[in-house]
Amino acid sequence: MNEQEAKFDRGSALSIFGSDRREDFMALVFALAIAFGVYVTH
C-alpha cells in the first residue's frame, strides 16, 4: 500500500472554512447556540 491509499480524506474540499479546526469550532458554537435556544424556549 502506498502513501496515496493510506491517506484519509475528510472531504475538506467541500468545506467553506480553510481549516478543519475552524470548521470543528464553528460546528461546536452552532450546536451550543441551538442547545441554548431550545433550553430557553422550553
N, C-alpha and C positions, 0 to 999 in steps of 0.2 A: 504494500500500500504506500503510495507516495504522499507528499505533503498536501497536495490539492484535495485528495479524497478525505483526509483526516480533518480538514478544516470544517468547523460547524458554522453555518451561516444563519444568523438570527433574522435575516430579512431587513437589514438596516437601510438598504437602498430605497425602501418604500417609506421610510420614516421622514417626518417633517423636521426632525431635530438632527443636528450634526453628530451628536454623541449619544451612545446608549445610556450613559449615566444621567444626562439631562432628560432623556426620554423617560427613564425609570422614575426620576424625581418628580417630573410633572405628572406622571400617572399617579404617584402617591399623593400629590397635592390635590388632584381632582377627586380621587377616591375619598380623601378626608373631607373635602368640601361637600361631596354628595352625602356622606355619612352624617356630617353635622347638620345639613339641611333636613335630612329625614328625622334626625333627633329633635330638632327644634319644632318641626311642624306636626309631630305626633306625640 
